[in-house]
Amino acid sequence: MKARVVIVEDHALTRAGLRTSLAGETDVVGEAPDGILGLELIRKERPDVAIIDIGLPGMDGVALTQRVRAELPLTHVVILTMIDLEEEVIAALAAGADAYCLKSSEPERIVEAVRIAREGGAYFDPKIAHIVLARFGSGAQPPAPVSPLTRRETEVLALIADGVGNSQIAERLHIGLGTVKGHVRDILEKLAASDRTHAAVVALRKGYI
């Protein structure tokens, strides 16, 4: 069954872009241009996932997230913003957001964040993974003296951490898409990572990239 999604975003063009990106993958059951109307809509629809812009008029995304988590614990929250400042990230996470994406994220990354959030997981765009790591990774292991990754795998992982998709990685490194996918598979295995974001966080923690 497709995830039922509500979009709370004050820019109509961004809402339209999100709706298009999510089409076929989810059921967008409603949209709202501000936090107050967004809360009313979420209360009414009780969606699986609410995509919430952090800079909303009326009630900002952090306050809205707090209300949603308090009133509708079964609704997961994906925070969306253009701002990748530490205080914004930490405030959203502290409010109970399940996922955090930048508006500049590739559409498939936002779709992935919605899927992971719906399944009860946590998702951080690789572009802001270092912020989460810096705040919550105090118990991290010291950097390993030798990386298990090859030079090419390190290049691929560095691009993943910058939020670059497989197709763009292939173009930048002048290699085939299948080769990129093979490198990603090897990286996940070597780092015992569950997904691309997890691999980026592990590599940042251990000093591989």
VEXBA-916038 format. One line per 10 residues: number of its first residue (from 1); their letters; for each residue x, y, z of N, C-alpha, C. Coordinates in steps of 0.02 Angstrom, whole numbers, plus 50000, padded with zeros to 5 digits. Layout:
% VEXBA-916038
NUM) A) X:Y:Z:X:Y:Z:X:Y:Z | ...
//
This chain:
% VEXBA-916038
1) MKARVVIVED) 50042:49940:50000:50000:50000:50000:50044:50062:50000 | 50027:50111:49958:50065:50172:49954:50058:50214:50017 | 50112:50248:50034:50110:50293:50092:50065:50353:50077 | 50025:50372:50125:49983:50432:50120:50024:50490:50146 | 50031:50541:50105:50077:50596:50120:50041:50664:50118 | 50058:50706:50165:50036:50777:50165:50097:50820:50155 | 50092:50872:50114:50146:50919:50103:50128:50986:50133 | 50171:51012:50178:50160:51077:50208:50219:51121:50188 | 50208:51165:50140:50261:51205:50109:50230:51270:50083 | 50263:51326:50097:50232:51390:50079:50242:51411:50006
11) HALTRAGLRT) 50288:51379:49970:50299:51397:49901:50262:51349:49854 | 50217:51377:49814:50176:51335:49770:50217:51295:49721 | 50270:51324:49694:50311:51288:49645:50346:51229:49678 | 50369:51238:49740:50401:51183:49775:50351:51128:49789 | 50290:51147:49809:50238:51097:49821:50224:51057:49757 | 50220:51093:49700:50207:51059:49637:50264:51011:49619 | 50325:51033:49631:50383:50990:49617:50383:50928:49660 | 50366:50936:49724:50363:50878:49769:50308:50831:49748 | 50250:50859:49730:50194:50817:49709:50213:50776:49648 | 50248:50807:49601:50269:50772:49541:50319:50717:49558
21) SLAGETDVVG) 50367:50733:49602:50419:50684:49621:50389:50624:49657 | 50337:50636:49696:50308:50583:49737:50254:50543:49700 | 50233:50569:49642:50180:50535:49604:50202:50465:49586 | 50157:50418:49596:50171:50348:49580:50201:50311:49638 | 50238:50347:49681:50270:50315:49739:50227:50321:49801 | 50187:50375:49805:50146:50388:49864:50079:50416:49841 | 50033:50423:49889:49971:50458:49878:49974:50524:49917 | 49979:50579:49881:49979:50645:49913:49906:50663:49926 | 49887:50662:49990:49817:50670:50008:49799:50741:50027 | 49849:50786:50027:49834:50856:50042:49895:50899:50045
31) EAPDGILGLE) 49884:50964:50035:49938:51013:50038:49915:51073:50077 | 49963:51107:50110:49947:51167:50148:50005:51217:50141 | 49989:51283:50139:50041:51334:50128:50070:51363:50192 | 50045:51344:50251:50072:51371:50313:50063:51320:50369 | 50095:51335:50426:50095:51287:50480:50028:51276:50513 | 49989:51329:50519:49923:51323:50552:49876:51281:50510 | 49871:51296:50446:49829:51256:50402:49857:51185:50395 | 49924:51180:50398:49956:51115:50394:49936:51070:50452 | 49934:51098:50512:49915:51059:50571:49843:51035:50564 | 49798:51079:50541:49728:51060:50531:49723:51004:50480
41) LIRKERPDVA) 49760:51010:50426:49758:50958:50374:49785:50892:50399 | 49840:50894:50436:49869:50832:50461:49823:50799:50512 | 49790:50840:50553:49741:50813:50601:49684:50778:50564 | 49663:50809:50509:49607:50781:50471:49625:50717:50434 | 49682:50719:50399:49701:50663:50355:49739:50607:50390 | 49773:50624:50445:49814:50575:50481:49858:50535:50433 | 49901:50569:50397:49942:50536:50346:49996:50492:50377 | 50024:50448:50336:50081:50409:50359:50142:50453:50368 | 50151:50501:50322:50209:50545:50324:50187:50617:50308 | 50213:50664:50346:50204:50735:50332:50271:50764:50312
51) IIDIGLPGMD) 50274:50794:50252:50334:50830:50230:50325:50902:50249 | 50368:50927:50292:50359:50993:50323:50419:51038:50309 | 50406:51096:50280:50458:51146:50270:50473:51178:50338 | 50536:51189:50352:50553:51215:50418:50538:51289:50425 | 50535:51326:50369:50524:51399:50373:50454:51420:50354 | 50404:51392:50388:50334:51406:50371:50308:51469:50405 | 50263:51505:50372:50228:51561:50406:50174:51533:50452 | 50153:51573:50500:50100:51553:50546:50125:51511:50603 | 50156:51455:50588:50187:51410:50637:50245:51377:50601 | 50306:51386:50628:50364:51360:50591:50366:51284:50594
61) GVALTQRVRA) 50410:51256:50552:50412:51184:50545:50431:51147:50608 | 50474:51177:50649:50494:51145:50712:50434:51140:50759 | 50397:51196:50767:50338:51196:50811:50285:51148:50784 | 50276:51147:50718:50227:51102:50689:50246:51029:50700 | 50310:51015:50692:50334:50947:50705:50320:50926:50777 | 50332:50970:50824:50319:50955:50894:50246:50939:50906 | 50201:50977:50874:50130:50966:50883:50109:50899:50851 | 50135:50885:50792:50118:50822:50759:50142:50763:50800 | 50203:50766:50825:50230:50710:50863:50190:50700:50928 | 50167:50755:50958:50129:50750:51021:50058:50723:51009
71) ELPLTHVVIL) 50026:50745:50955:49957:50728:50943:49947:50667:50899 | 49993:50657:50852:49984:50603:50803:50049:50562:50798 | 50064:50523:50847:50128:50487:50849:50138:50437:50792 | 50084:50418:50757:50090:50372:50701:50108:50407:50636 | 50106:50473:50636:50125:50511:50577:50199:50528:50581 | 50237:50507:50532:50308:50521:50530:50321:50587:50495 | 50377:50619:50512:50391:50686:50487:50456:50688:50449 | 50453:50714:50387:50513:50728:50348:50520:50804:50343 | 50573:50831:50373:50586:50903:50370:50621:50919:50305 | 50599:50974:50274:50627:50996:50210:50646:51069:50215
81) TMIDLEEEVI) 50707:51086:50196:50729:51155:50200:50787:51169:50153 | 50798:51232:50139:50856:51252:50100:50915:51268:50146 | 50902:51271:50210:50952:51292:50258:50985:51232:50291 | 51051:51226:50285:51086:51169:50315:51129:51190:50373 | 51104:51239:50412:51140:51261:50472:51129:51213:50529 | 51179:51207:50572:51176:51159:50626:51116:51169:50671 | 51101:51232:50689:51045:51244:50735:50979:51222:50706 | 50971:51229:50639:50910:51208:50607:50903:51132:50609 | 50957:51097:50594:50957:51024:50595:50941:50997:50664 | 50977:51023:50714:50968:50997:50782:50899:51013:50809
91) AALAAGADAY) 50873:51073:50794:50806:51091:50817:50754:51045:50788 | 50761:51029:50723:50713:50984:50691:50716:50914:50721 | 50776:50889:50733:50784:50823:50761:50758:50821:50833 | 50772:50874:50871:50749:50877:50940:50673:50879:50943 | 50642:50908:50892:50569:50912:50890:50537:50845:50874 | 50577:50798:50850:50552:50731:50836:50547:50713:50763 | 50580:50752:50719:50579:50736:50648:50613:50669:50635 | 50585:50631:50589:50613:50565:50572:50666:50570:50518 | 50660:50622:50477:50706:50630:50420:50718:50703:50406 | 50774:50718:50376:50792:50786:50361:50823:50788:50292
101) CLKSSEPERI) 50791:50826:50246:50816:50833:50178:50823:50906:50160 | 50868:50920:50114:50875:50987:50087:50831:50993:50025 | 50807:51054:50012:50765:51064:49953:50805:51052:49889 | 50871:51057:49895:50913:51044:49837:50926:50970:49826 | 50900:50928:49870:50909:50856:49864:50877:50831:49799 | 50906:50779:49771:50876:50748:49712:50808:50719:49731 | 50760:50720:49684:50693:50695:49699:50692:50625:49728 | 50735:50581:49701:50735:50512:49726:50758:50508:49798 | 50798:50556:49820:50821:50557:49890:50763:50574:49937 | 50720:50620:49915:50662:50638:49955:50613:50580:49958
111) VEAVRIAREG) 50603:50546:49901:50560:50487:49899:50588:50433:49947 | 50654:50425:49946:50685:50376:49991:50675:50395:50063 | 50681:50459:50079:50671:50483:50147:50600:50468:50171 | 50551:50479:50127:50481:50465:50144:50472:50390:50158 | 50501:50348:50116:50495:50276:50125:50526:50254:50191 | 50587:50279:50205:50622:50259:50266:50584:50283:50328 | 50560:50345:50326:50523:50373:50382:50460:50333:50395 | 50425:50315:50342:50363:50276:50350:50377:50209:50383 | 50435:50181:50368:50452:50116:50396:50481:50121:50466 | 50483:50182:50493:50506:50191:50561:50580:50205:50568
121) GAYFDPKIAH) 50614:50216:50512:50686:50229:50514:50701:50303:50517 | 50765:50319:50523:50788:50388:50524:50830:50401:50461 | 50821:50459:50431:50857:50475:50370:50886:50545:50375 | 50950:50550:50359:50983:50615:50357:51016:50622:50288 | 51001:50676:50254:51034:50688:50190:51109:50686:50202 | 51147:50650:50160:51220:50646:50170:51254:50715:50175 | 51223:50766:50145:51252:50833:50147:51253:50861:50218 | 51208:50837:50260:51207:50863:50329:51225:50809:50380 | 51248:50751:50356:51266:50696:50401:51321:50717:50449 | 51367:50759:50426:51423:50780:50469:51398:50821:50528
131) IVLARFGSGA) 51342:50856:50519:51314:50896:50574:51286:50850:50628 | 51250:50799:50606:51222:50751:50653:51279:50715:50689 | 51330:50696:50651:51387:50661:50679:51422:50703:50732 | 51432:50767:50718:51467:50811:50764:51429:50819:50830 | 51363:50820:50826:51323:50829:50887:51311:50765:50925 | 51299:50710:50889:51279:50648:50922:51333:50594:50920 | 51388:50607:50888:51438:50555:50879:51497:50560:50927 | 51486:50585:50987:51541:50594:51035:51572:50528:51055 | 51533:50474:51048:51560:50408:51067:51590:50372:51007 | 51603:50409:50955:51628:50378:50894:51698:50349:50904
141) QPPAPVSPLT) 51714:50301:50862:51780:50271:50865:51831:50319:50835 | 51893:50316:50856:51945:50358:50826:51957:50337:50754 | 51982:50384:50713:51994:50367:50642:52041:50307:50635 | 52024:50263:50590:52067:50205:50578:52127:50227:50536 | 52186:50199:50550:52246:50220:50513:52244:50200:50440 | 52208:50146:50424:52206:50122:50355:52133:50111:50336 | 52113:50141:50280:52045:50132:50256:52040:50066:50218 | 51985:50030:50225:51975:49969:50186:51954:49983:50114 | 51941:50046:50099:51917:50065:50033:51974:50078:49984 | 51962:50061:49922:52010:50078:49870:52004:50153:49855
151) RRETEVLALI) 52052:50178:49816:52050:50249:49798:51986:50266:49761 | 51965:50223:49714:51904:50237:49677:51843:50234:49722 | 51841:50185:49767:51785:50181:49813:51781:50242:49857 | 51838:50268:49877:51840:50328:49918:51812:50387:49879 | 51830:50392:49815:51804:50446:49773:51728:50441:49767 | 51704:50380:49756:51632:50369:49750:51597:50388:49815 | 51624:50366:49872:51592:50379:49936:51593:50454:49953 | 51646:50489:49935:51648:50561:49946:51593:50596:49908 | 51580:50574:49848:51525:50603:49809:51457:50585:49838 | 51450:50524:49863:51389:50504:49897:51376:50549:49957
161) ADGVGNSQIA) 51428:50563:49996:51422:50606:50055:51403:50677:50036 | 51418:50696:49974:51399:50763:49950:51329:50762:49919 | 51296:50705:49923:51228:50701:49898:51221:50690:49824 | 51274:50665:49792:51274:50653:49719:51245:50584:49705 | 51200:50579:49656:51170:50516:49638:51215:50474:49593 | 51195:50411:49583:51237:50365:49545:51251:50389:49474 | 51200:50414:49440:51210:50436:49371:51260:50493:49366 | 51255:50540:49413:51301:50597:49414:51372:50575:49432 | 51376:50526:49478:51442:50499:49496:51475:50467:49434 | 51437:50430:49397:51463:50399:49336:51489:50452:49287
171) ERLHIGLGTV) 51452:50506:49279:51473:50559:49234:51537:50593:49259 | 51538:50608:49323:51596:50645:49350:51660:50603:49348 | 51653:50538:49361:51713:50496:49363:51726:50460:49297 | 51682:50472:49248:51691:50444:49181:51693:50367:49183 | 51645:50340:49220:51640:50267:49224:51567:50248:49212 | 51554:50184:49200:51487:50162:49186:51443:50160:49248 | 51377:50166:49237:51330:50165:49293:51334:50098:49330 | 51342:50043:49293:51349:49978:49324:51410:49974:49368 | 51464:50006:49346:51526:50007:49386:51514:50045:49452 | 51478:50101:49447:51462:50140:49508:51422:50097:49556
181) KGHVRDILEK) 51372:50063:49531:51330:50021:49575:51372:49966:49607 | 51420:49939:49569:51464:49889:49597:51507:49917:49653 | 51533:49978:49643:51573:50010:49696:51531:50023:49758 | 51469:50046:49747:51425:50059:49804:51412:49995:49843 | 51400:49941:49807:51388:49876:49840:51449:49855:49881 | 51509:49864:49852:51570:49846:49888:51581:49890:49949 | 51565:49954:49942:51573:50002:49997:51528:49982:50056 | 51465:49966:50040:51418:49947:50093:51443:49884:50129 | 51469:49837:50091:51494:49775:50121:51555:49788:50164 | 51602:49827:50140:51664:49839:50177:51652:49879:50241
191) LAASDRTHAA) 51603:49924:50239:51589:49966:50297:51533:49938:50340 | 51506:49880:50321:51450:49849:50357:51394:49900:50365 | 51380:49936:50311:51330:49989:50312:51265:49964:50281 | 51209:49987:50307:51144:49965:50283:51121:50002:50221 | 51146:50063:50211:51127:50102:50152:51180:50155:50139 | 51169:50196:50088:51217:50246:50067:51230:50298:50123 | 51177:50321:50155:51184:50371:50207:51224:50343:50266 | 51208:50281:50285:51244:50249:50340:51318:50243:50322 | 51333:50226:50259:51403:50220:50238:51439:50288:50243 | 51405:50342:50224:51435:50408:50228:51451:50427:50300
201) VVALRKGYI) 51404:50412:50345:51414:50428:50416:51471:50387:50445 | 51474:50322:50429:51528:50279:50453:51596:50306:50428 | 51599:50324:50364:51661:50348:50336:51683:50414:50367 | 51635:50458:50379:51652:50522:50412:51677:50510:50483 | 51643:50464:50518:51662:50449:50588:51733:50422:50592 | 51750:50379:50544:51815:50345:50547:51870:50381:50509 | 51851:50437:50478:51902:50477:50445:51923:50451:50377 | 51881:50411:50344:51898:50385:50279:51889:50437:50223 | 51844:50485:50235:51833:50539:50187:51833:50605:50223
//
